[in-house]
């Protein structure tokens, strides 16, 4: 998928509400019930590199982190009071974690929220980055980072659906092994949702709509 086609399909997917109409315990973790204190607003950046074959930047969290230790994740975190909105929070976190300058990021839009069992309502912010930015991991928040092909990251047939007993409940989750990386839990769930949204978009209709608007 070329970067231009991907842009059109992402823009069309973000306008679509089709995925929201499909109940699926694997879509997010709301079936655990609302946390006693409610959800905390958070945001993640889904950074797609502007290559002939687009890539996706992901991080590996340190084993010392209080939550989701050692997991593959998107740059992101809680929305702070000083953040104007979820987009500002995602851009700030991406800068703090990987030294991604906000002025190098082209935001495409925001996707649906992902509700985690750890108590976060996570807004997904899709964006394009120039290829080969000189990224620098903040060791307090990022143990490592890597880039994988975007098409593989959203190829739902490559994901396994698994279940585990967690706090007395059967928990369903997605898992994708890419090289030596295990992508699962919240990150895999967000990518699976995005995969379904993109798959619902007819690329020809998306192109015709774009031409008609402009």
Backbone as JSON, one array per atom type, in Angstrom:
{
  "sequence": "XXXXXXXXXXXXXXXXXXXXXXXXXXXXXXXXXXXXXXXXXXXXXXXXXXXXXXXXXXXXXXXXXXXXXXXXXXXXXXXXXXXXXXXXXXXXXXXXXXXXXXXXXXXXXXXXXXXXXXXXXXXXXXXXXXXXXXXXXXXXXXXXXXXXXXXXXXXXXXXXXXXXXXXXXXXXXXXXXXXXXXXXXXXXXXXXXXXXXXXXXXXXXXXXXXXXXX",
  "N": [[0.85, -1.18, 0.0], [0.72, 2.11, -1.0], [1.97, 5.27, 0.29], [0.28, 7.38, -0.33], [-2.16, 6.13, -0.96], [-2.59, 4.92, 1.5], [-2.92, 7.17, 3.14], [-5.39, 8.21, 2.18], [-7.1, 6.08, 2.82], [-6.82, 5.94, 5.58], [-7.84, 8.45, 6.35], [-10.49, 8.15, 5.48], [-11.22, 5.94, 7.04], [-11.11, 6.96, 9.64], [-13.28, 8.59, 9.64], [-15.31, 6.84, 9.59], [-17.8, 5.01, 11.33], [-18.23, 2.39, 11.47], [-16.83, 0.26, 12.71], [-17.35, 0.72, 15.37], [-19.83, -0.22, 15.79], [-19.76, -2.89, 16.14], [-19.93, -5.25, 18.5], [-17.39, -6.71, 20.45], [-15.48, -8.68, 22.42], [-12.78, -8.66, 22.19], [-12.13, -6.18, 21.27], [-11.65, -4.08, 23.1], [-11.06, -3.52, 26.63], [-13.28, -3.11, 28.19], [-15.1, -4.91, 29.12], [-14.27, -5.8, 31.55], [-15.38, -4.13, 33.32], [-16.15, -0.83, 34.57], [-13.56, 1.05, 36.06], [-13.32, 1.7, 39.61], [-12.75, 4.38, 40.22], [-13.26, 5.52, 37.81], [-12.23, 6.12, 34.37], [-8.94, 7.14, 33.41], [-7.87, 9.76, 31.36], [-5.93, 9.26, 28.49], [-3.42, 9.24, 25.87], [-2.11, 8.06, 22.78], [0.43, 8.08, 20.28], [0.29, 7.0, 16.98], [2.73, 6.38, 15.06], [3.49, 6.65, 11.76], [5.78, 5.95, 9.28], [6.79, 7.88, 6.49], [7.32, 6.31, 3.97], [8.08, 4.57, 0.83], [7.1, 2.02, 1.2], [5.21, 2.12, 3.84], [6.18, 2.4, 7.31], [5.9, 1.45, 10.83], [6.42, 2.92, 13.92], [7.35, 1.63, 17.0], [7.64, 1.18, 20.58], [9.62, -0.35, 23.19], [8.8, -1.0, 26.42], [10.51, -0.3, 29.52], [11.48, -2.89, 31.85], [11.14, -2.05, 34.39], [8.96, -0.43, 34.65], [5.9, 0.78, 36.14], [3.39, 0.03, 35.2], [2.32, -2.17, 32.6], [4.86, -3.25, 32.13], [7.81, -3.91, 30.27], [6.43, -4.35, 27.91], [5.58, -4.09, 24.39], [4.79, -0.98, 22.98], [2.95, 2.02, 22.02], [4.29, 5.36, 21.61], [3.28, 7.41, 24.26], [0.94, 8.43, 26.87], [-0.53, 9.61, 29.98], [-3.02, 12.2, 29.73], [-2.12, 15.35, 30.54], [-2.96, 18.11, 32.78], [-2.04, 20.5, 31.64], [-2.03, 19.99, 28.95], [-3.45, 20.78, 25.83], [-5.24, 19.14, 24.45], [-5.98, 15.7, 23.55], [-4.38, 15.19, 21.33], [-2.27, 17.02, 21.67], [-1.2, 15.93, 23.98], [-0.32, 13.41, 23.09], [1.65, 14.18, 21.24], [3.43, 15.52, 22.93], [4.25, 13.42, 24.62], [5.48, 11.74, 22.73], [7.65, 13.28, 22.03], [8.97, 13.41, 24.5], [9.56, 10.71, 24.93], [10.85, 9.67, 22.62], [12.17, 11.76, 21.42], [10.83, 12.94, 19.26], [10.18, 15.59, 17.31], [7.49, 17.9, 17.55], [6.91, 19.52, 15.37], [7.65, 18.0, 13.25], [5.74, 16.18, 12.84], [2.93, 15.03, 11.12], [-0.28, 15.2, 11.73], [-2.92, 13.0, 11.18], [-5.42, 12.39, 12.19], [-7.75, 11.56, 14.87], [-8.49, 8.39, 16.31], [-10.91, 5.94, 17.51], [-11.47, 5.64, 21.07], [-9.59, 3.49, 23.21], [-10.33, 1.37, 25.79], [-8.72, 0.43, 28.63], [-7.99, -2.33, 30.83], [-6.38, -1.55, 32.85], [-7.28, 0.91, 33.5], [-7.38, 3.16, 31.79], [-8.57, 5.51, 29.41], [-7.91, 5.58, 26.21], [-6.98, 7.71, 23.73], [-6.4, 7.4, 20.32], [-3.95, 8.65, 18.17], [-3.35, 9.21, 14.93], [-0.58, 9.56, 12.77], [1.8, 10.87, 10.38], [5.3, 10.52, 9.9], [8.49, 11.89, 8.91], [10.75, 9.73, 7.15], [13.4, 7.96, 8.8], [14.03, 9.7, 10.97], [16.19, 11.09, 13.46], [15.86, 9.38, 16.04], [15.79, 9.26, 19.6], [15.88, 7.36, 22.4], [14.35, 7.85, 25.54], [15.7, 6.68, 28.4], [14.34, 6.33, 30.81], [11.75, 5.82, 30.13], [11.66, 4.32, 27.82], [12.96, 1.34, 26.73], [13.82, 0.41, 24.31], [13.39, 0.89, 20.76], [11.67, 0.26, 17.66], [11.11, -0.26, 14.12], [8.54, -1.49, 12.14], [7.02, -3.05, 9.22], [4.14, -1.3, 8.21], [1.94, -2.5, 6.97], [2.13, -5.16, 7.79], [1.72, -4.84, 10.49], [-0.98, -4.23, 10.63], [-2.2, -6.42, 9.61], [-4.62, -8.43, 10.11], [-4.98, -11.17, 9.95], [-2.57, -12.22, 10.71], [-2.51, -12.17, 13.4], [-2.9, -13.84, 16.52], [-5.67, -15.0, 18.4], [-6.04, -15.09, 21.79], [-6.6, -16.4, 25.12], [-6.53, -15.74, 28.64], [-6.49, -16.46, 32.12], [-7.24, -13.94, 34.26], [-7.2, -12.28, 37.2], [-9.32, -13.84, 38.05], [-10.99, -13.86, 35.86], [-11.71, -14.78, 32.46], [-9.68, -13.54, 30.08], [-9.62, -12.09, 26.91], [-7.31, -11.59, 24.28], [-5.27, -10.1, 21.69], [-2.39, -11.27, 19.88], [0.72, -10.78, 18.32], [3.57, -12.0, 16.81], [6.49, -10.57, 15.79], [9.44, -10.82, 14.2], [11.66, -10.87, 16.84], [9.9, -9.74, 18.57], [7.18, -9.43, 20.77], [4.0, -8.51, 20.34], [1.24, -7.48, 21.97], [-1.82, -7.43, 23.97], [-2.92, -4.19, 24.92], [-1.67, -2.67, 22.86], [-1.69, -4.42, 20.63], [-4.45, -4.74, 20.48], [-5.35, -2.15, 19.78], [-4.16, -1.92, 17.25], [-5.46, -4.02, 15.93], [-8.1, -3.09, 15.92], [-7.77, -0.83, 14.29], [-7.01, -2.1, 11.96], [-9.42, -3.39, 11.25], [-11.03, -1.15, 10.77], [-9.74, 0.06, 8.58], [-9.98, -1.99, 6.73], [-12.69, -1.89, 6.25], [-12.97, 0.17, 4.53], [-13.53, 1.07, 1.25], [-11.1, 1.33, -1.14], [-11.33, 2.54, -3.69], [-13.69, 4.06, -3.48], [-12.86, 5.8, -1.5], [-10.87, 7.27, -2.8], [-12.39, 8.44, -4.86], [-14.12, 10.0, -3.35], [-12.31, 11.78, -2.21], [-11.36, 13.1, -4.5], [-13.72, 14.24, -5.34], [-14.13, 16.08, -3.34], [-12.22, 17.85, -3.75]],
  "CA": [[0.0, 0.0, 0.0], [1.53, 3.32, -1.07], [1.69, 6.24, 1.33], [-0.87, 8.19, -0.74], [-3.35, 5.3, -0.76], [-2.78, 4.76, 2.93], [-3.48, 8.42, 3.67], [-6.82, 8.27, 1.83], [-7.85, 5.06, 3.55], [-6.84, 6.34, 6.99], [-8.78, 9.56, 6.5], [-11.84, 7.6, 5.36], [-11.47, 5.05, 8.18], [-11.34, 7.75, 10.85], [-14.62, 9.17, 9.53], [-16.28, 5.75, 9.63], [-18.17, 4.52, 12.66], [-18.66, 0.99, 11.3], [-16.19, -0.62, 13.69], [-17.92, 0.97, 16.68], [-21.12, -0.9, 15.88], [-19.53, -4.33, 16.25], [-19.47, -5.63, 19.84], [-16.37, -7.74, 20.38], [-14.72, -8.62, 23.66], [-11.37, -8.44, 21.88], [-11.92, -4.81, 20.81], [-10.96, -3.41, 24.2], [-11.16, -4.25, 27.89], [-14.39, -2.59, 28.97], [-15.89, -5.99, 29.72], [-13.85, -5.98, 32.94], [-16.13, -3.2, 34.15], [-15.55, 0.49, 34.76], [-12.8, 1.17, 37.31], [-14.04, 2.38, 40.7], [-12.53, 5.82, 40.12], [-13.44, 5.93, 36.43], [-11.07, 6.01, 33.49], [-8.02, 8.26, 33.29], [-7.64, 10.09, 29.95], [-4.56, 9.06, 27.99], [-3.33, 9.35, 24.41], [-0.92, 7.47, 22.17], [0.71, 8.42, 18.88], [0.54, 5.88, 16.06], [3.62, 7.07, 14.13], [3.68, 5.93, 10.5], [6.85, 6.6, 8.52], [6.42, 8.21, 5.12], [8.19, 5.59, 3.04], [7.38, 3.92, -0.27], [6.34, 1.02, 1.95], [5.18, 2.77, 5.15], [6.54, 1.64, 8.5], [5.26, 1.83, 12.08], [7.37, 3.03, 15.02], [6.86, 1.12, 18.29], [8.64, 1.19, 21.63], [9.64, -1.44, 24.18], [8.84, -0.36, 27.73], [11.45, -0.92, 30.46], [10.93, -3.87, 32.79], [10.95, -1.4, 35.68], [7.77, 0.43, 34.64], [4.88, 0.36, 37.1], [2.32, -0.64, 34.46], [2.67, -2.7, 31.27], [6.33, -3.36, 32.11], [8.41, -4.76, 29.26], [5.57, -4.58, 26.75], [5.66, -3.23, 23.21], [3.79, 0.07, 23.15], [3.07, 3.26, 21.25], [4.62, 6.52, 22.43], [2.06, 7.99, 24.81], [0.77, 8.44, 28.32], [-1.69, 10.34, 30.49], [-3.25, 13.58, 29.32], [-1.85, 16.23, 31.68], [-3.83, 19.3, 32.81], [-1.54, 21.56, 30.76], [-2.21, 19.6, 27.54], [-4.64, 21.37, 25.23], [-6.14, 18.05, 24.11], [-5.31, 14.4, 23.44], [-3.33, 15.3, 20.32], [-1.13, 17.69, 22.31], [-0.61, 14.97, 24.92], [0.4, 12.39, 22.33], [2.85, 14.8, 20.68], [4.36, 15.78, 24.03], [4.81, 12.15, 25.05], [6.37, 11.25, 21.69], [8.88, 14.06, 22.16], [9.63, 13.01, 25.74], [10.02, 9.32, 24.88], [11.71, 9.35, 21.46], [12.69, 13.0, 20.84], [10.15, 13.25, 18.0], [9.72, 16.99, 17.4], [6.09, 18.05, 17.15], [6.8, 20.15, 14.05], [7.95, 17.0, 12.21], [4.62, 15.24, 12.83], [1.71, 15.42, 10.39], [-1.4, 14.48, 12.34], [-4.0, 12.65, 10.25], [-6.67, 12.49, 12.93], [-7.86, 10.7, 16.05], [-9.37, 7.24, 16.19], [-11.74, 5.68, 18.67], [-10.76, 5.38, 22.32], [-9.41, 2.11, 23.66], [-10.47, 1.35, 27.24], [-7.86, -0.63, 29.14], [-8.3, -2.87, 32.15], [-5.56, -0.81, 33.81], [-8.0, 2.12, 33.9], [-7.14, 4.3, 30.93], [-9.32, 5.75, 28.18], [-6.77, 5.94, 25.38], [-7.25, 8.26, 22.41], [-5.35, 7.06, 19.36], [-3.66, 9.77, 17.27], [-2.6, 8.71, 13.79], [0.26, 10.62, 12.21], [2.92, 10.53, 9.52], [6.61, 11.07, 10.24], [9.51, 11.7, 7.88], [11.54, 8.52, 7.39], [14.78, 8.07, 9.31], [14.28, 10.74, 11.97], [17.19, 10.64, 14.45], [15.14, 9.16, 17.3], [16.62, 9.0, 20.77], [15.02, 6.83, 23.45], [14.51, 8.28, 26.92], [15.82, 5.4, 29.09], [13.39, 6.22, 31.91], [10.44, 5.42, 29.62], [11.78, 3.46, 26.64], [14.14, 0.49, 26.72], [14.24, 0.23, 22.92], [12.34, 1.18, 19.79], [11.89, -0.42, 16.38], [10.16, 0.04, 13.05], [8.09, -2.66, 11.4], [6.15, -2.66, 8.11], [2.8, -0.97, 8.66], [0.97, -3.48, 6.47], [2.17, -6.34, 8.66], [1.16, -4.47, 11.8], [-2.45, -4.2, 10.58], [-2.67, -7.62, 8.91], [-5.3, -9.11, 11.21], [-4.82, -12.63, 9.83], [-1.31, -12.61, 11.32], [-2.68, -12.12, 14.85], [-3.56, -14.95, 17.22], [-6.58, -14.66, 19.49], [-5.71, -15.94, 22.93], [-7.27, -16.07, 26.37], [-5.77, -16.03, 29.85], [-7.25, -16.18, 33.34], [-6.66, -12.77, 34.91], [-8.03, -11.85, 38.33], [-10.52, -14.66, 38.11], [-11.79, -13.72, 34.64], [-11.08, -15.13, 31.2], [-9.39, -12.33, 29.32], [-9.23, -12.3, 25.53], [-6.37, -10.6, 23.77], [-4.56, -10.4, 20.45], [-0.94, -11.37, 19.98], [1.44, -10.87, 17.05], [5.02, -12.12, 16.92], [7.21, -10.02, 14.64], [10.84, -11.08, 14.53], [11.73, -11.32, 18.23], [9.03, -8.85, 19.34], [5.83, -9.89, 21.08], [3.07, -7.39, 20.37], [0.01, -8.05, 22.51], [-2.53, -6.57, 24.9], [-3.49, -2.93, 24.46], [-1.08, -2.28, 21.57], [-2.25, -5.3, 19.59], [-5.88, -4.44, 20.36], [-5.5, -0.91, 19.02], [-3.82, -2.22, 15.85], [-6.52, -4.87, 15.37], [-9.23, -2.21, 15.65], [-7.42, -0.02, 13.13], [-7.06, -3.01, 10.81], [-10.81, -3.56, 10.85], [-11.53, 0.1, 10.21], [-9.17, 0.24, 7.24], [-10.55, -3.01, 5.85], [-14.06, -1.5, 5.92], [-12.94, 1.28, 3.57], [-13.3, 0.75, -0.17], [-10.09, 2.3, -1.59], [-11.81, 3.3, -4.85], [-14.63, 5.06, -2.97], [-12.08, 6.8, -0.76], [-10.22, 8.13, -3.8], [-13.41, 9.22, -5.54], [-14.58, 11.0, -2.38], [-11.25, 12.79, -2.1], [-11.37, 13.9, -5.74], [-14.96, 15.01, -5.36], [-14.03, 17.17, -2.37], [-11.18, 18.8, -3.93]],
  "C": [[0.89, 1.24, 0.0], [1.12, 4.3, 0.02], [0.47, 7.08, 0.96], [-2.17, 7.41, -0.57], [-3.64, 5.12, 0.71], [-3.39, 6.01, 3.55], [-4.99, 8.5, 3.41], [-7.63, 7.28, 2.65], [-7.9, 5.38, 5.04], [-7.86, 7.46, 7.22], [-10.23, 9.06, 6.42], [-12.19, 6.72, 6.56], [-11.79, 5.84, 9.44], [-12.72, 8.41, 10.83], [-15.71, 8.11, 9.69], [-16.56, 5.34, 11.05], [-18.53, 3.04, 12.62], [-18.1, 0.09, 12.38], [-16.81, -0.47, 15.06], [-19.23, 0.22, 16.87], [-20.98, -2.39, 16.11], [-19.05, -4.68, 17.65], [-18.5, -6.8, 19.75], [-15.51, -7.63, 21.62], [-13.23, -8.41, 23.42], [-11.09, -7.0, 21.46], [-11.23, -3.96, 21.86], [-11.3, -4.15, 25.49], [-12.26, -3.7, 28.8], [-15.19, -3.7, 29.66], [-15.41, -6.35, 31.12], [-14.64, -5.1, 33.88], [-15.39, -1.89, 34.34], [-14.78, 0.53, 36.08], [-13.56, 1.99, 38.35], [-13.92, 3.89, 40.61], [-12.71, 6.35, 38.7], [-12.14, 5.79, 35.64], [-10.25, 7.3, 33.51], [-7.75, 8.51, 31.81], [-6.16, 9.93, 29.6], [-4.6, 9.17, 26.47], [-2.05, 8.68, 23.94], [-0.81, 7.96, 20.73], [0.95, 7.13, 18.12], [1.39, 6.46, 14.93], [3.95, 6.21, 12.91], [4.74, 6.66, 9.68], [6.47, 6.73, 7.05], [7.43, 7.6, 4.16], [7.38, 5.07, 1.86], [6.54, 2.77, 0.25], [6.31, 1.5, 3.4], [5.54, 1.83, 6.3], [5.79, 2.16, 9.71], [6.32, 1.83, 13.17], [6.7, 2.55, 16.31], [7.99, 1.15, 19.3], [8.54, -0.08, 22.47], [9.79, -0.78, 25.54], [9.85, -1.06, 28.64], [10.75, -1.91, 31.39], [10.62, -3.25, 34.15], [9.69, -0.54, 35.75], [6.69, -0.13, 35.56], [3.73, -0.37, 36.41], [2.82, -1.04, 33.08], [4.19, -2.81, 31.09], [6.78, -4.32, 31.02], [7.6, -4.94, 27.99], [5.93, -3.65, 25.59], [4.5, -2.23, 23.28], [3.96, 1.15, 22.1], [3.63, 4.34, 22.17], [3.32, 7.13, 22.97], [2.03, 7.93, 26.32], [-0.46, 9.24, 28.71], [-1.77, 11.74, 29.89], [-3.09, 14.45, 30.56], [-2.75, 17.46, 31.63], [-3.36, 20.4, 31.86], [-1.68, 21.22, 29.28], [-3.51, 20.2, 27.01], [-5.69, 20.3, 24.92], [-5.32, 16.77, 24.0], [-4.18, 14.44, 22.41], [-2.08, 15.94, 20.91], [-0.43, 16.74, 23.27], [0.22, 13.93, 24.19], [1.69, 12.95, 21.75], [3.88, 15.07, 21.77], [5.04, 14.48, 24.47], [5.79, 11.58, 24.02], [7.7, 11.99, 21.72], [9.66, 13.62, 23.39], [10.24, 11.62, 25.62], [11.05, 9.06, 23.8], [12.32, 10.58, 20.8], [12.12, 13.25, 19.44], [9.63, 14.67, 18.09], [8.31, 17.14, 16.85], [5.96, 18.64, 15.75], [7.17, 19.2, 12.91], [6.78, 16.04, 12.01], [3.46, 15.82, 12.04], [0.56, 14.58, 10.94], [-2.49, 14.25, 11.3], [-5.35, 12.78, 10.93], [-6.65, 11.57, 14.14], [-8.84, 9.58, 15.79], [-10.2, 7.05, 17.45], [-10.88, 5.41, 19.9], [-10.67, 3.88, 22.58], [-9.43, 2.15, 25.19], [-9.71, 0.15, 27.8], [-8.31, -1.09, 30.52], [-7.48, -2.18, 33.24], [-6.13, 0.56, 34.13], [-7.78, 3.35, 33.04], [-8.11, 4.32, 29.74], [-8.34, 6.37, 27.2], [-7.23, 6.43, 24.01], [-6.09, 7.94, 21.49], [-5.2, 8.21, 18.36], [-2.79, 9.25, 16.13], [-1.83, 9.84, 13.14], [1.33, 10.04, 11.3], [4.18, 11.23, 10.02], [7.52, 10.98, 9.02], [10.29, 10.42, 8.17], [12.9, 8.87, 7.98], [15.03, 9.31, 10.17], [15.31, 10.22, 12.96], [16.56, 10.48, 15.83], [16.13, 8.82, 18.41], [15.71, 8.59, 21.92], [15.38, 7.43, 24.81], [14.56, 7.01, 27.78], [14.88, 5.23, 30.27], [12.04, 5.67, 31.44], [10.51, 4.42, 28.48], [13.08, 2.66, 26.72], [14.72, 0.36, 25.32], [13.1, 0.68, 22.03], [12.68, 0.46, 18.49], [10.83, 0.02, 15.39], [9.82, -1.25, 12.33], [7.2, -2.21, 10.25], [4.72, -2.43, 8.59], [1.78, -2.02, 8.2], [0.97, -4.76, 7.29], [1.53, -6.05, 10.01], [-0.36, -4.48, 11.8], [-3.01, -5.38, 9.8], [-3.3, -8.54, 9.95], [-5.15, -10.62, 11.16], [-3.52, -13.12, 10.46], [-1.41, -12.68, 12.86], [-3.33, -13.42, 15.36], [-4.5, -14.37, 18.27], [-6.32, -15.64, 20.63], [-6.53, -15.52, 24.14], [-6.37, -16.46, 27.53], [-6.67, -15.74, 31.05], [-6.54, -15.05, 34.09], [-7.63, -12.26, 35.96], [-9.37, -12.55, 38.34], [-11.42, -14.57, 36.9], [-10.99, -14.23, 33.44], [-10.9, -13.87, 30.37], [-8.97, -12.69, 27.91], [-8.28, -11.22, 25.07], [-5.78, -11.07, 22.45], [-3.06, -10.48, 20.71], [-0.35, -11.52, 18.58], [2.93, -10.99, 17.36], [5.64, -11.58, 15.64], [8.69, -10.03, 14.98], [10.92, -11.55, 15.99], [10.85, -10.47, 19.15], [7.66, -9.48, 19.54], [4.94, -8.66, 21.25], [1.72, -7.94, 20.83], [-0.69, -7.01, 23.39], [-3.08, -5.32, 24.25], [-2.97, -2.56, 23.07], [-1.65, -3.11, 20.44], [-3.74, -5.03, 19.4], [-6.14, -3.19, 19.55], [-5.21, -1.16, 17.54], [-4.89, -3.08, 15.18], [-7.75, -4.03, 15.04], [-8.98, -1.36, 14.4], [-7.47, -0.86, 11.86], [-8.48, -3.18, 10.32], [-11.37, -2.3, 10.21], [-11.02, 0.32, 8.79], [-9.78, -0.76, 6.26], [-11.97, -2.66, 5.43], [-14.12, -0.43, 4.84], [-12.66, 0.73, 2.18], [-12.3, 1.77, -0.71], [-10.55, 3.13, -2.78], [-12.76, 4.4, -4.4], [-13.89, 6.16, -2.25], [-11.42, 7.78, -1.72], [-11.24, 9.02, -4.49], [-13.95, 10.32, -4.63], [-13.59, 12.14, -2.27], [-11.25, 13.69, -3.33], [-12.59, 14.78, -5.81], [-14.93, 16.2, -4.43], [-12.96, 18.18, -2.74], [-10.49, 19.02, -5.12]]
}
